[in-house]
Amino acid sequence: MIGDFVKFSLAAVVALGAGAAMAQDVSKAVSARQSLMKLNAHYIGQLGAMAKGEVEYDSEQAKAAAESLAAVAALDQGAMWPAGSDSDTLGEEATEALPVIWTSYPAITENIDALADATANLAAVAGDGLEALRGGIGPVGKACGACHKEYRVPKN
């Protein structure tokens, strides 16, 4: 009896959650993905500064930053990209996401997968020395740049 109640309650919570996710406010989705990009920039900034010699290399900090970056890259972003949340619809002041994102499936997922792979590889070596960090950060920058080149409003 209690088991059935628990199952029903869980099913109701899941159903309500799914309904809420479908009705997700576009501005919240844009805010979430911009927050994700800011996290990426934060960790890449830390790692890049070490790789360029702007700050002293610290294996523990490099490993932690790279692992955090890999964790962010592994997040499921699907709900952060609802239709109608592009720069043509909302304006470039609200988002830099070009409408082509929504018409380029599955190519866009290849870019996301490339970033996840590159960050996982970086996380595996970032704590192994400055040269390992330098070797691992290039593919991350390449993956970021490839996506931004195709799917982000160009910077002036």
C-alpha positions as CSV (number, residue, x, y, z in Angstrom):
1,M,0.0,0.0,0.0
2,I,2.7,2.5,1.0
3,G,4.8,1.3,-1.9
4,D,2.0,2.1,-4.3
5,F,1.6,5.5,-2.8
6,V,5.4,6.2,-3.1
7,K,5.4,5.1,-6.7
8,F,2.3,7.2,-7.5
9,S,3.9,10.2,-5.8
10,L,7.2,9.8,-7.7
11,A,5.3,9.5,-10.9
12,A,3.3,12.7,-10.2
13,V,6.5,14.6,-9.3
14,V,8.2,13.4,-12.5
15,A,5.1,14.3,-14.6
16,L,4.9,17.8,-13.0
17,G,8.6,18.3,-13.5
18,A,8.4,17.3,-17.2
19,G,5.5,19.7,-17.6
20,A,7.4,22.5,-16.0
21,A,10.4,21.7,-18.1
22,M,8.3,22.0,-21.3
23,A,6.9,25.3,-20.1
24,Q,10.4,26.6,-19.3
25,D,10.7,30.3,-19.6
26,V,13.0,31.1,-22.5
27,S,14.8,33.8,-20.6
28,K,15.7,31.3,-17.9
29,A,17.1,29.0,-20.5
30,V,19.2,31.8,-22.0
31,S,20.4,32.7,-18.5
32,A,21.3,29.1,-17.7
33,R,23.4,28.6,-20.9
34,Q,25.1,32.0,-20.4
35,S,26.0,30.9,-16.9
36,L,27.4,27.7,-18.3
37,M,29.5,29.7,-20.8
38,K,30.8,31.9,-18.0
39,L,31.8,28.8,-16.0
40,N,33.7,27.6,-19.1
41,A,35.4,31.0,-19.5
42,H,36.4,31.0,-15.8
43,Y,38.1,27.6,-15.9
44,I,39.6,28.2,-19.3
45,G,40.9,31.5,-18.1
46,Q,42.6,29.8,-15.1
47,L,44.1,27.1,-17.3
48,G,45.1,29.5,-20.1
49,A,46.9,31.8,-17.7
50,M,49.0,28.9,-16.4
51,A,49.6,27.6,-19.9
52,K,50.8,31.1,-21.1
53,G,53.0,31.6,-18.0
54,E,50.9,34.5,-16.8
55,V,50.6,32.8,-13.4
56,E,52.6,30.0,-11.9
57,Y,51.6,26.5,-12.8
58,D,50.0,24.6,-9.9
59,S,49.3,21.0,-10.6
60,E,46.4,20.8,-8.0
61,Q,44.8,23.9,-9.3
62,A,45.2,22.9,-12.9
63,K,43.7,19.5,-12.2
64,A,40.8,20.9,-10.3
65,A,40.1,23.5,-12.9
66,A,40.3,21.0,-15.8
67,E,38.1,18.5,-13.9
68,S,35.5,21.3,-13.3
69,L,35.6,22.3,-16.9
70,A,35.1,18.7,-18.0
71,A,32.1,18.4,-15.6
72,V,30.6,21.5,-17.1
73,A,31.1,20.2,-20.7
74,A,29.5,16.9,-19.7
75,L,26.2,18.6,-18.5
76,D,23.1,17.9,-20.5
77,Q,22.4,21.2,-22.2
78,G,19.2,20.2,-24.0
79,A,16.8,22.2,-21.9
80,M,19.0,25.3,-22.2
81,W,18.3,25.6,-26.0
82,P,14.5,25.9,-26.5
83,A,13.3,27.0,-29.9
84,G,12.9,30.8,-30.0
85,S,15.9,31.5,-27.8
86,D,18.1,32.7,-30.6
87,S,19.6,36.1,-31.5
88,D,17.1,36.8,-34.3
89,T,14.1,36.2,-32.0
90,L,15.4,37.8,-28.8
91,G,18.0,40.2,-30.2
92,E,21.8,40.2,-29.9
93,E,21.7,42.1,-26.6
94,A,19.9,39.1,-25.1
95,T,21.8,36.2,-26.7
96,E,24.6,35.6,-29.2
97,A,23.2,32.2,-30.2
98,L,22.6,32.2,-34.0
99,P,19.4,30.6,-35.3
100,V,21.4,28.0,-37.3
101,I,21.9,26.1,-34.0
102,W,18.3,24.8,-34.2
103,T,18.6,23.7,-37.9
104,S,22.1,22.1,-37.7
105,Y,21.3,18.9,-35.8
106,P,23.2,16.6,-35.5
107,A,26.2,18.7,-36.5
108,I,25.9,20.8,-33.4
109,T,26.0,17.7,-31.2
110,E,29.3,16.7,-32.8
111,N,30.7,20.1,-31.6
112,I,29.4,19.4,-28.1
113,D,30.9,15.9,-28.1
114,A,34.2,17.3,-29.3
115,L,34.3,19.7,-26.4
116,A,33.4,17.0,-23.9
117,D,36.1,14.7,-25.3
118,A,38.7,17.5,-25.3
119,T,37.9,18.6,-21.7
120,A,38.0,15.0,-20.5
121,N,41.4,14.5,-22.1
122,L,42.6,17.8,-20.6
123,A,41.3,16.8,-17.1
124,A,43.3,13.5,-17.4
125,V,46.7,15.4,-18.0
126,A,46.3,18.9,-16.6
127,G,47.9,17.9,-13.2
128,D,50.9,16.2,-14.9
129,G,53.0,19.2,-15.5
130,L,53.0,22.4,-17.5
131,E,53.8,20.8,-20.8
132,A,51.0,18.3,-20.4
133,L,48.6,21.2,-19.7
134,R,49.8,23.1,-22.7
135,G,49.4,20.1,-24.9
136,G,45.9,19.4,-23.6
137,I,44.4,22.9,-23.7
138,G,44.8,23.4,-27.4
139,P,42.1,20.9,-28.4
140,V,39.7,22.6,-25.9
141,G,40.3,26.0,-27.5
142,K,39.8,24.4,-30.9
143,A,36.5,22.8,-29.9
144,C,35.3,26.1,-28.3
145,G,36.3,28.1,-31.4
146,A,34.7,25.7,-33.9
147,C,31.3,26.1,-32.2
148,H,31.6,29.8,-31.7
149,K,32.6,30.4,-35.3
150,E,29.5,28.6,-36.6
151,Y,26.9,29.3,-34.0
152,R,27.6,32.6,-32.2
153,V,27.1,36.1,-33.4
154,P,30.5,37.3,-34.7
155,K,32.4,39.7,-32.4
156,N,33.3,43.1,-33.8
